[in-house]
Amino acid sequence: MGTGKRGLIATAVAVVCAVTVLAAPGTAFANPTPSPSPSAGSAFAPAKDLEAVRKKLDKLYRAAARATDEYNAADEKADKQSTQVVELAKKIVKGQEKLRKLKARAGAAAAAQYRGGGLPPEAHLVLSDDPQDFLDGAGRVREGHHATKGLLGELARTQEDLEQYAKDASAQLKKLEAGRKAKAAAQKKIEKQIAQAEKVESALQKEEQERLAELEKEAANKAQTAWLDSGILDEINGKASEQGKKAVKYATAQIGKPYRWGAEGPRAYDCSGLTSQAWKSAGRGIPRTSQEQWKQLRHIDVQDMRPGDLVIYFGDASHVAMYIGDGAIVHAPRPGRTITIAGAGSMPILGVVRPDAGTDTS
């Protein structure tokens, strides 16, 4: 937040207290070749123990993903609330200036009326040498009274507006503080889950870490194979819209960059940071989090998806990727990984959403 923004919020607080080319993968994601199994008789942890470790890590990183969505949602909300506080602060400053000018005008009107004397109209008529002058003067007095009445009414309305702005600013500041607390709580959750996962991984020897990576690939390959064996890829033949092509081009250009929770680029991304920025580059703003992308964007049947559509994963919509064609997605997987291409069916699919309303191209 800039210095000007902080100053305006401070003003509000003070008043209250007195916001592709479709870069498709080089190879189609047909049935992947299973990774070789580790040789028998190893001196390290047996495969079943490492499989338990893999499942534990998956659980921890998924918990971190859910917390990341909470963090991103709180961050987005806090940013909007901060903007609203700034707008209210601007209104308060303008209202105070208007009130100052109105008071000055009211004071001048009162002084002019005083200089005209406080005599009743009958006395002015008696003292006047010319009755017509009296009538003209009486008309001006009436006009002056009406103008003064209008001025006082505007003064009262301005004071009421300022009081309302102050109340609104107070409410927004409370929401902003609550949002910051929610953001901090989500950050603690993320850091806790990631720290636990890193602790589990660091306890493994190098060879065990390599075998664990192979187990992760095998699990993903098995899921992708089952998905492809259903014949689903024969039904998926949608062509990307022009905006979809731009979104895919952006997303695939980020391949190799690291995952970092809460990041929206350009050096690192989390899963929804990648998809939201890719579509922003294509001229379409979409929700920041995977859960809101699932809630707010149009749902599409899996067999009707086309490059640029977003694939939402897991029952809690805690992960999102972009479909790029040939049964493949590009996504930011998790902490410790880089943006990569994977099989669209390598994780449990909750559904597909379409950010743009463009029709398919031939």
C-alpha positions in Angstrom: 0.0 0.0 0.0 1.4 3.4 -1.0 1.9 6.4 1.2 -1.1 8.2 -0.3 -3.3 5.2 0.4 -2.1 4.9 3.9 -2.7 8.7 4.4 -6.3 8.4 3.2 -7.0 5.4 5.4 -5.5 7.3 8.3 -7.8 10.2 7.6 -10.8 7.9 7.6 -9.7 6.4 10.9 -9.3 9.9 12.4 -12.8 11.0 11.4 -14.3 7.7 12.6 -12.6 8.0 15.9 -13.9 11.7 16.7 -9.6 -2.3 -0.8 0.0 -20.0 -28.8 -0.3 -20.6 -30.7 -1.6 -23.5 -28.6 1.6 -24.7 -27.1 0.6 -28.3 -26.9 2.9 -30.8 -25.4 5.5 -32.4 -27.6 3.9 -35.8 -27.1 0.2 -36.6 -26.7 -0.7 -37.9 -23.2 -1.7 -41.4 -24.3 -1.0 -44.3 -22.0 2.2 -43.4 -20.2 5.0 -45.8 -19.8 5.2 -47.1 -16.2 8.3 -46.0 -14.3 10.7 -48.9 -13.4 10.3 -50.3 -9.9 13.2 -50.2 -7.5 15.2 -53.4 -7.3 14.4 -55.9 -4.7 16.6 -56.4 -1.7 17.3 -52.7 -1.2 18.7 -51.7 2.2 16.3 -48.8 2.4 12.6 -48.5 3.4 10.4 -51.0 1.7 8.0 -49.8 -1.0 4.9 -50.1 1.1 6.5 -47.8 3.7 7.4 -45.2 1.1 3.9 -45.5 -0.3 2.6 -44.6 3.1 5.0 -41.6 3.1 3.7 -40.6 -0.4 0.1 -40.6 0.9 1.1 -38.7 4.0 2.9 -36.0 1.9 -0.1 -35.8 -0.5 -2.4 -35.2 2.5 -0.1 -32.5 3.9 0.3 -30.7 0.5 -3.4 -30.9 -0.2 -4.1 -29.3 3.2 -1.6 -26.6 2.3 -3.4 -26.1 -1.0 -6.7 -25.6 0.8 -5.1 -23.1 3.2 -3.5 -21.3 0.2 -7.0 -20.9 -1.3 -8.1 -19.4 2.1 -5.1 -17.1 2.1 -5.7 -15.9 -1.5 -9.4 -15.3 -0.9 -8.6 -13.3 2.3 -5.9 -11.4 0.4 -8.3 -10.5 -2.4 -11.1 -9.5 0.0 -8.7 -7.3 2.1 -7.5 -5.6 -1.1 -11.1 -4.7 -2.0 -11.9 -3.5 1.5 -8.7 -1.4 1.5 -9.8 0.2 -1.8 -13.3 0.9 -0.3 -11.7 2.5 2.8 -9.6 4.7 0.5 -12.7 5.8 -1.5 -14.5 6.6 1.7 -11.5 8.6 2.9 -11.6 10.6 -0.3 -15.3 11.3 0.2 -14.7 12.4 3.8 -11.9 14.8 2.8 -14.1 16.3 0.0 -17.1 16.5 2.4 -15.0 18.3 5.0 -13.9 20.8 2.4 -17.5 21.3 1.2 -18.7 21.7 4.8 -16.0 24.4 5.4 -17.1 26.4 2.4 -20.8 26.0 3.3 -20.2 27.3 6.8 -18.3 30.2 5.4 -21.2 31.0 3.1 -23.7 30.7 5.9 -21.6 32.9 8.1 -21.5 35.6 5.4 -25.2 35.4 4.8 -25.9 35.8 8.6 -23.5 38.8 8.7 -25.3 40.4 5.7 -28.6 39.9 7.3 -27.3 41.5 10.5 -26.0 44.5 8.7 -29.5 44.9 7.1 -30.8 45.5 10.6 -33.1 43.3 12.6 -36.1 45.7 12.2 -39.5 44.2 11.4 -41.0 44.9 7.8 -43.5 47.4 9.2 -40.7 49.6 10.6 -38.9 49.5 7.3 -42.1 50.6 5.5 -42.5 53.6 7.9 -38.9 54.6 7.6 -38.8 54.3 3.8 -39.2 57.4 1.7 -40.3 55.4 -1.3 -42.8 52.5 -0.8 -41.6 50.9 -4.1 -38.1 50.8 -2.7 -39.5 49.1 0.3 -41.3 46.5 -1.9 -38.2 45.8 -3.9 -36.2 45.5 -0.8 -38.8 43.1 0.8 -38.5 40.9 -2.3 -34.8 40.7 -2.0 -35.1 39.9 1.7 -37.5 37.0 0.8 -35.0 35.7 -1.8 -32.3 36.0 0.8 -34.3 34.0 3.3 -35.0 31.3 0.7 -31.3 31.2 -0.3 -30.2 31.0 3.4 -32.8 28.3 4.1 -31.4 26.3 1.1 -27.8 26.8 2.3 -28.7 25.6 5.8 -30.4 22.6 4.3 -27.3 21.7 2.2 -25.2 22.3 5.2 -27.3 19.8 7.2 -27.2 17.2 4.4 -23.4 17.5 4.1 -23.0 16.9 7.8 -25.3 13.8 7.5 -23.2 12.5 4.6 -20.0 12.9 6.6 -21.5 11.0 9.5 -22.6 8.2 7.1 -19.2 8.1 5.5 -17.6 7.8 8.9 -19.9 4.9 9.9 -19.2 3.2 6.6 -15.5 3.7 7.0 -15.6 2.3 10.5 -17.4 -0.8 9.3 -15.0 -1.3 6.4 -12.0 -0.9 8.7 -13.4 -3.6 11.0 -13.9 -5.9 8.0 -10.4 -5.1 6.8 -8.9 -6.0 10.2 -10.9 -9.3 10.2 -9.6 -10.0 6.7 -6.0 -9.5 7.7 -6.5 -11.8 10.7 -8.0 -14.5 8.4 -5.1 -14.0 6.0 -2.5 -14.4 8.8 -4.3 -17.5 10.1 -4.3 -19.1 6.6 -0.6 -18.3 6.3 0.2 -20.1 9.5 -1.8 -23.1 8.3 0.2 -23.1 5.0 3.5 -22.8 6.7 2.7 -25.5 9.2 1.6 -28.0 6.6 4.6 -27.3 4.3 7.0 -27.5 7.3 5.6 -30.9 8.2 5.9 -32.1 4.7 9.5 -30.9 4.3 10.3 -32.6 7.6 9.0 -35.9 6.4 10.9 -35.6 3.1 14.2 -34.4 4.8 14.1 -37.6 6.9 14.5 -39.7 3.8 17.9 -40.6 2.4 18.6 -39.5 -1.2 17.8 -42.9 -2.7 14.5 -43.0 -0.8 13.6 -39.6 -2.1 14.3 -40.7 -5.6 12.1 -43.8 -5.1 9.5 -41.6 -3.6 9.5 -39.4 -6.7 9.1 -42.6 -8.8 6.1 -43.7 -6.7 4.5 -40.2 -7.3 5.0 -40.6 -11.0 3.6 -44.2 -11.0 0.5 -43.1 -9.1 -0.1 -40.2 -11.6 0.5 -42.5 -14.5 -1.9 -45.1 -13.2 -4.6 -42.6 -12.7 -4.0 -41.1 -16.2 -4.0 -44.6 -17.8 -7.3 -45.4 -16.2 -8.8 -42.1 -17.4 -7.6 -42.7 -21.0 -8.8 -46.3 -21.0 -12.3 -45.0 -20.5 -12.2 -43.7 -24.0 -12.7 -40.2 -22.9 -10.0 -38.7 -25.2 -12.0 -40.0 -28.3 -14.8 -37.6 -27.3 -12.7 -34.6 -26.5 -12.1 -32.7 -29.7 -13.0 -29.1 -29.0 -10.9 -26.3 -30.5 -9.7 -23.4 -28.5 -11.2 -19.9 -28.8 -8.9 -17.0 -29.7 -8.8 -16.0 -26.0 -8.2 -19.6 -25.1 -5.2 -19.8 -27.4 -3.7 -16.7 -25.7 -4.3 -18.1 -22.2 -2.6 -21.4 -23.2 0.3 -19.6 -24.7 0.8 -17.6 -21.5 0.5 -20.6 -19.2 2.8 -22.9 -21.2 5.4 -20.1 -21.3 5.7 -20.3 -17.5 6.8 -24.0 -17.6 9.8 -24.5 -15.4 9.0 -21.6 -13.0 8.6 -22.6 -9.3 5.4 -23.0 -7.4 5.1 -20.6 -4.5 1.9 -20.3 -2.5 0.1 -16.9 -2.9 2.2 -16.1 -6.0 0.7 -14.6 -9.2 3.9 -14.3 -11.2 5.9 -13.3 -13.0 8.7 -15.4 -11.3 6.5 -17.9 -9.5 2.9 -19.0 -9.2 0.5 -21.1 -7.2 -2.1 -23.2 -9.1 -4.8 -20.6 -9.3 -2.3 -17.7 -9.7 -1.2 -19.3 -12.9 -4.7 -19.9 -14.4 -6.0 -16.4 -13.3 -3.0 -14.6 -14.8 -3.1 -16.7 -18.0 -6.7 -15.6 -18.6 -5.9 -12.0 -17.5 -3.3 -11.9 -20.2 -6.0 -13.1 -22.7 -8.2 -10.2 -21.6 -10.5 -12.0 -19.3 -10.5 -11.5 -15.6 -11.5 -14.5 -13.5 -11.7 -15.3 -9.8 -8.3 -15.6 -8.0 -8.9 -18.9 -6.2 -9.6 -22.4 -7.6 -12.7 -22.7 -5.4 -14.1 -19.4 -6.7 -13.2 -20.4 -10.2 -15.3 -23.6 -9.7 -18.2 -21.6 -8.1 -18.4 -18.7 -10.5 -17.3 -19.9 -14.0 -19.5 -21.8 -16.4 -19.4 -25.6 -15.9 -18.6 -27.7 -19.0 -18.9 -31.5 -19.4 -15.4 -33.1 -19.5 -16.0 -34.5 -23.0 -16.7 -31.0 -24.2 -13.6 -29.3 -22.9 -11.2 -27.5 -25.1 -7.7 -25.9 -24.7 -7.9 -23.0 -22.3 -10.6 -24.5 -20.1 -9.8 -25.1 -16.5 -9.8 -28.5 -14.9 -10.8 -28.4 -11.2 -9.5 -31.2 -9.0 -10.5 -33.0 -5.7 -13.8 -32.8 -4.0 -12.9 -29.5 -2.3 -11.8 -27.8 -5.5 -8.4 -27.2 -4.0 -6.4 -27.5 -7.2 -6.8 -26.2 -10.7 -5.0 -26.7 -14.0 -5.4 -25.6 -17.6 -6.3 -28.0 -20.3 -4.0 -27.7 -23.3 -5.1 -30.5 -25.6 -4.2 -34.1 -26.3 -5.3 -35.2 -22.8 -2.8 -32.9 -21.1 -2.8 -30.0 -18.6 -0.3 -27.4 -17.6 -0.3 -26.6 -13.8 1.7 -25.5 -10.8 1.7 -28.7 -8.7 2.8 -27.9 -5.2 5.6 -26.5 -3.1 9.0 -27.9 -4.2 7.8 -28.4 -7.7 7.9 -26.4 -10.9 5.2 -25.6 -13.4 4.9 -28.6 -15.7 2.7 -30.5 -18.1 0.9 -33.6 -16.8 -2.0 -35.9 -17.7 -5.4 -34.3 -17.3 -6.6 -37.5 -15.5 -3.6 -37.8 -13.2 -5.6 -36.5 -10.3 -9.3 -36.9 -9.4 -11.3 -34.5 -11.6 -14.1 -32.6 -9.9 -15.2 -30.9 -13.1 -14.3 -28.4 -15.9 -15.1 -24.7 -16.1 -14.9 -22.3 -19.1 -13.7 -18.7 -18.5 -14.7 -17.3 -21.9 -17.9 -17.5 -23.8 -16.4 -17.7 -27.2 -17.5 -20.4 -29.6 -15.3 -23.2 -30.8 -13.1 -22.4 -33.8 -12.6 -24.8 -36.6 
